Amino acid sequence: MSEYGTLQERVRCRSLLDRVMKPEETIQFFKDGMSLGWSGFTPAGYPKAVPIALADHVEKNNLQGKMRFSIFSGASVGAETEDRWATLDMIDRRWPYQTGKNIAAGINEGRIRMGDKHLSLFAQDLGYGFYTKDTQSGKLDLAIIEVSAITEDGGLVPTSSGGVIPEILMACDRIIVEVNLGQPSFEGMHDNIVCNTPPHRQVLHITRADSRIGTSYVPCDPAKIIAVVESRYRDNGRAFSEQDTTSEAIANHIIDFFTHEVKAGRLPKNLLPLQSGVGSIANAVIGGLAKGPFTNLSVYTEVLQDTMLDLIDSGKLDCASSCSLSLSKDEGFPRFFANMDKYSGKILLRPLAVSNAPEPIRRLGVIAMNTPVEIDIYAHANSTLVGGTRMINGIGGSGDFLRNGFLKIMHTPSSRPSKTDPNGITCVVPHCSHIDHTEHDLDCVVTEQGLADVRGMAPKERAKRIIEKCAHPDYKPILSEYLEIATKDCIARKVGHEPQLWDKAFKMQLNLAQNGTMKIKNWDVKIDLCE
C-alpha cells in the first residue's frame, strides 16, 4: 500500500478494476508503426510505468529499430521515457515539442521526424484528426494517460499537467490508464473543458486567471479503457541553473519597466496576469517579482516553475492558472508536495487548448515573457533553431502568448560563450537565422545590458534602440556599423524601410561556424580567417 492510498481507492469506477494489469502485460497492445497519444506537458503528468516497461522489452529482446512509434503529447515529457525511446530507436515521429539530448540528436540526424507547431494549434488540430488523417482508422491507435484518480463514471483526473488529454480522448478509442500512487492526488486542482469542433466551438468564459469553467476530470467512456496500471514513479521534473548576475539584471530591468508603466497609467498597480516561459531566465524573472514591489499578482501561463512557489510564499500572488507544474525533481516537487494544501489553493491546472488559447490571453491582457535563441535588430526572434537548422526543443507556447498578449517581452543574455570565446555568440544579430516571431509581435527586448521598449517605433528606430540598450559592448560597434552600411546602401536604392544586405546579414553566424566567434573584423563579404 502506498502512503497516498490504494489503487482501489483511486479507481472509483469499480468495473475498471477487472482491467488492472502490470506494466509488462500491456506490451501485447503495442505494434510497430502505431500512433500513440501521451499525457503530459513538460516533464510533468506523463506516463512512466508503461513506456519504461516497453523500453525494457525492446532493449532486452534486441528490438531496436523494429518497434517504432509516432508520439503525440502536449509538449516534452521526461527523459527516462522519450529520450530513452530515442536511444533505442523507438521513435519515428514526434509532435510538437521535445526535450532531451538523444531525441534532439535523432531529429537533427534525420532519424526522427518532428513537426513544430504553436501549442494551442497543435491541441485543436490533434482533436480535429489532422495528424492521423492518413492512417487507416483516422485516429490514434493507442493512448497512455497518467491520472490521479478515475471517477465513478470513468472520468480521468489528471496529475501534474493538463496537456492534450481531452484531444487524445477525442482521437483515440483504446486507452491505457496509469494511476499514479507515488504522489498525492491532484483531484480538485484541475479545470477541464472539452472544446467542441467548429462551428460549435464554445466561448471560453474566463474573465479572471482563476475563473473555473469546467470539471475536475476529463470525461471518458470506460469502454475505451483497455488497461489500468499502477504507477509509483514521480515526475522527472526540469533542472534549472542557479540564478546569476545576468538573469538577476534582466529581472531587475523588467521590474523597473513595470514600475514605469504603472506610474504612466498603462498598467494597474497589481500589473496584469503574467505569463513566463520555460528555462532558467524565466524562472529568475518570477523570482525577482517575488522580491519586487508588486502585490495581488495573478498568473495565466502554461508552466509554473520553482520560483512560482517563492511568489506564493511571498504572499504577493493571489492565483495562478497553468497547464503544468514544471518543477524541479529534487527541490520543486518535494517542496510542493510538502506544502500541497497551501499551494494547491492558489493553482489551477487547465488543458493546453485552454491555457494557451488566444481568446483568454487577449481578454485578460496577459503580459508575455519568453526567452529566444537570438533576436535581431528589427525585433524578429528565433526560438527554435540554432544556426537556422539545428532543432533544440520547439516553439512551444511562446507564439500563443507573444502574438496575443497585452505586453510582449523577450529576454535573453546579450551574449553566450562559444568554445573559444566567453562572449563569442551575440544574441542580438543583424538578421535571425530563423524567424519564429516577427517584428509585429514584440514590444520589448531585454538583456542584462538593458531594456529596449520598441512600441510605436519604425524599423530603423527599433534597430538603433535595440543595439543601444541590449547589445553586448563587444558587439555594439559591429552592429552599429552594419546598420549604417545597410541603411546608406538601401536608402540609395530607395529600398530603405528595413535595411538589410543579404550578402552580409548572416556573416556573424558564418564566422561563428568557421572561426568560433561572431566578432568579425569588418563587413566585407569575405569571412575573416583565424589568425
Salt bridges, closest charged atoms under 4 A:
ASP56 OD1 - ARG84 NH2 2.73
GLU59 OE1 - ARG84 NH2 2.71
GLU82 OE1 - ARG94 NE 2.64
ASP89 OD1 - ARG68 NE 3.09
ASP92 OD1 - ARG68 NH1 3.63
ASP92 OD2 - ARG113 NH2 2.60
GLU109 OE1 - ARG111 NH2 2.97
ASP125 OD2 - LYS117 NZ 3.45
ASP134 OD2 - LYS133 NZ 3.17
GLU146 OE2 - LYS48 NZ 2.62
GLU152 OE2 - ARG12 NE 3.07
ASP173 OD1 - LYS139 NZ 3.17
ASP173 OD1 - LYS224 NZ 3.72
GLU187 OE2 - ARG12 NH2 2.89
ASP191 OD2 - ARG350 NH1 2.75
ASP210 OD1 - ARG208 NE 2.93
GLU230 OE2 - ARG232 NH2 2.80
ASP235 OD1 - LYS48 NZ 2.83
GLU261 OE2 - HIS260 ND1 3.31
GLU261 OE1 - ARG266 NE 2.79
GLU261 OE1 - ARG455 NH2 3.10
ASP310 OD1 - ARG335 NH2 2.70
ASP313 OD2 - ARG335 NH2 2.63
ASP313 OD1 - LYS342 NZ 2.67
GLU359 OE2 - ARG363 NH2 2.66
ASP376 OD2 - HIS380 ND1 3.16
ASP376 OD2 - HIS431 ND1 3.58
ASP421 OD2 - LYS519 NZ 3.19
ASP436 OD1 - HIS434 NE2 3.04
GLU439 OE2 - HIS380 NE2 3.26
GLU439 OE1 - ARG462 NH2 2.20
ASP441 OD2 - ARG403 NH2 3.11
ASP443 OD2 - LYS408 NZ 3.34
ASP453 OD2 - ARG455 NH2 2.77
ASP474 OD2 - HIS472 ND1 3.86
ASP474 OD2 - LYS519 NZ 3.03
ASP489 OD1 - ARG493 NE 2.72
GLU498 OE2 - HIS380 NE2 3.88
GLU498 OE1 - ARG462 NH2 3.66
ASP503 OD2 - LYS504 NZ 3.47
ASP528 OD1 - LYS507 NZ 3.95
GLU531 OE2 - LYS521 NZ 3.70
